[in-house]
Amino acid sequence: MKTNKMKRIHILKTLIGIVIMLTLLAPLAKAQETTGVFKIGTTRLDANRWVEVLGGFGSYNTRGIVAPNWGLAAGVEIGGDEISPKISLGATWGVVFTSSLNLNYYPKRNHRLVVTPEIGLNIVKLFHFTYGYQINQVNRFEGGPPPTRHRFSVFITIPSLVLW
């Protein structure tokens, strides 16, 4: 019993630390030209279709399509009867490349924090196709089939130049 409580306290402390870090980074981002970003996407994991919806902010460069950009977003992924809070730090670079580092919390999977680095291609910085590998993922039910750690995602990022 105490170990579960200790795990939950550790996870809560980790999430609070991440929120504090993001709060401290936000003024640095605002010092550059930034814009609000809305991200919606889908992926297939463990025989479930997952949908992600995130909101955040990102860099905006007047050089347009050839300039590298970055963004920071938070939201949720929903798959089957699971809801997973998510934080994503992403970048576009080299005109067509996309990369991101994602952190998910899975309360129904033994309260796991899962890190997923992703890399892929984008079209005009709006449409993204990525491959990621989930680190620290476990199956949902003890004794069930092992989860896939490979993740192929499709998502769009929509900048909102009127926000922030």
C-alpha positions as CSV (number, residue, x, y, z in Angstrom):
1,M,0.0,0.0,0.0
2,K,2.7,2.4,0.9
3,T,4.7,1.8,-2.3
4,N,1.6,2.7,-4.4
5,K,1.2,5.9,-2.4
6,M,4.9,6.7,-2.7
7,K,4.8,6.1,-6.5
8,R,1.8,8.5,-6.8
9,I,3.6,11.1,-4.7
10,H,6.7,10.8,-6.9
11,I,4.6,11.1,-10.1
12,L,2.8,14.1,-8.6
13,K,6.2,15.8,-7.7
14,T,7.5,15.1,-11.2
15,L,4.4,16.6,-12.9
16,I,4.6,19.7,-10.6
17,G,8.3,20.0,-11.5
18,I,7.4,19.9,-15.2
19,V,4.7,22.6,-14.8
20,I,7.2,24.8,-12.9
21,M,9.8,24.3,-15.6
22,L,7.3,25.2,-18.3
23,T,6.2,28.3,-16.4
24,L,9.8,29.5,-16.1
25,L,10.4,28.8,-19.8
26,A,7.3,30.7,-21.0
27,P,8.7,34.2,-20.5
28,L,11.8,33.2,-22.6
29,A,9.6,32.1,-25.4
30,K,7.5,35.3,-25.2
31,A,10.8,37.3,-25.6
32,Q,10.9,36.0,-29.2
33,E,8.1,36.2,-31.7
34,T,5.6,33.6,-30.6
35,T,2.2,32.4,-31.6
36,G,-0.5,30.2,-30.1
37,V,-0.5,26.6,-31.6
38,F,-3.3,24.1,-31.7
39,K,-2.3,20.5,-32.4
40,I,-4.6,17.6,-33.3
41,G,-3.5,14.2,-34.4
42,T,-4.0,10.4,-34.3
43,T,-2.0,7.3,-33.9
44,R,-2.8,3.5,-33.5
45,L,-1.4,1.8,-30.4
46,D,-2.4,-1.6,-28.9
47,A,-5.4,-2.1,-31.2
48,N,-6.8,1.3,-30.2
49,R,-7.1,4.5,-32.2
50,W,-5.7,7.3,-30.1
51,V,-6.6,10.9,-30.7
52,E,-4.5,13.8,-29.3
53,V,-5.6,17.4,-28.7
54,L,-3.0,19.9,-27.5
55,G,-2.7,23.6,-27.2
56,G,0.4,25.7,-26.6
57,F,2.8,28.2,-28.1
58,G,5.6,28.2,-30.6
59,S,8.1,30.3,-32.4
60,Y,7.1,32.3,-35.4
61,N,9.6,33.5,-37.9
62,T,8.9,35.9,-40.8
63,R,11.2,33.9,-43.0
64,G,8.3,31.5,-43.3
65,I,8.6,27.9,-44.6
66,V,12.4,27.7,-44.6
67,A,13.0,28.9,-41.0
68,P,13.3,26.4,-38.1
69,N,10.5,26.6,-35.6
70,W,9.8,25.1,-32.2
71,G,6.7,24.7,-30.0
72,L,5.6,23.6,-26.6
73,A,2.1,22.2,-26.0
74,A,0.1,20.4,-23.4
75,G,-3.2,18.5,-23.7
76,V,-4.5,14.9,-23.7
77,E,-4.4,11.7,-25.7
78,I,-7.6,9.6,-25.7
79,G,-7.7,5.9,-26.7
80,G,-10.3,3.4,-25.8
81,D,-11.3,4.2,-22.3
82,E,-7.9,5.7,-21.4
83,I,-7.1,9.4,-21.1
84,S,-3.4,10.3,-20.9
85,P,-2.2,13.9,-20.1
86,K,0.6,14.9,-22.5
87,I,3.3,17.5,-22.8
88,S,5.1,17.9,-26.1
89,L,8.2,19.9,-27.1
90,G,8.5,19.9,-30.9
91,A,10.6,21.4,-33.7
92,T,10.6,21.7,-37.4
93,W,13.9,22.1,-39.2
94,G,15.6,21.6,-42.5
95,V,12.4,22.6,-44.4
96,V,10.7,19.2,-44.2
97,F,11.9,17.6,-40.9
98,T,9.9,17.3,-37.7
99,S,11.1,16.1,-34.3
100,S,9.5,16.1,-30.9
101,L,9.9,14.8,-27.3
102,N,6.7,13.8,-25.6
103,L,5.9,13.0,-22.0
104,N,2.7,11.1,-21.2
105,Y,1.2,10.0,-17.9
106,Y,-0.9,6.8,-18.0
107,P,-3.0,6.4,-14.9
108,K,-4.4,3.1,-15.9
109,R,-1.0,1.6,-16.7
110,N,0.4,1.5,-13.2
111,H,0.7,5.3,-13.2
112,R,3.5,5.3,-15.8
113,L,5.4,8.3,-17.2
114,V,6.3,7.4,-20.7
115,V,8.8,9.4,-22.8
116,T,8.5,9.2,-26.6
117,P,11.1,10.8,-28.9
118,E,9.7,11.2,-32.4
119,I,11.1,12.1,-35.8
120,G,9.5,12.5,-39.2
121,L,8.5,14.7,-42.1
122,N,6.2,17.7,-42.5
123,I,4.5,19.4,-45.3
124,V,4.5,23.2,-45.0
125,K,4.9,22.9,-41.2
126,L,1.2,22.0,-40.9
127,F,0.9,18.3,-41.7
128,H,3.3,16.0,-39.8
129,F,4.1,12.3,-40.2
130,T,6.3,10.9,-37.4
131,Y,7.7,7.7,-36.0
132,G,8.4,7.4,-32.3
133,Y,9.5,4.9,-29.8
134,Q,7.9,4.8,-26.3
135,I,10.3,4.4,-23.4
136,N,8.9,2.9,-20.2
137,Q,5.6,1.8,-21.6
138,V,3.9,-1.3,-20.1
139,N,0.8,-3.3,-20.9
140,R,-2.4,-2.2,-19.4
141,F,-3.4,-5.5,-17.9
142,E,-1.0,-7.6,-15.9
143,G,-0.3,-10.8,-17.9
144,G,-1.8,-9.2,-21.1
145,P,0.1,-9.0,-24.4
146,P,3.1,-6.7,-24.4
147,P,2.3,-3.2,-25.7
148,T,3.8,-2.0,-28.9
149,R,6.5,0.6,-28.3
150,H,6.6,1.8,-31.9
151,R,4.3,4.7,-32.7
152,F,3.4,6.1,-36.1
153,S,1.5,9.4,-35.8
154,V,-0.2,11.8,-38.2
155,F,-1.0,15.3,-36.8
156,I,-1.6,18.9,-37.9
157,T,-0.4,22.0,-36.1
158,I,-2.4,25.1,-36.6
159,P,-0.8,28.4,-35.7
160,S,-3.0,31.2,-34.4
161,L,-1.3,34.5,-35.0
162,V,-3.9,36.3,-33.0
163,L,-3.2,34.5,-29.7
164,W,-0.5,35.6,-27.3
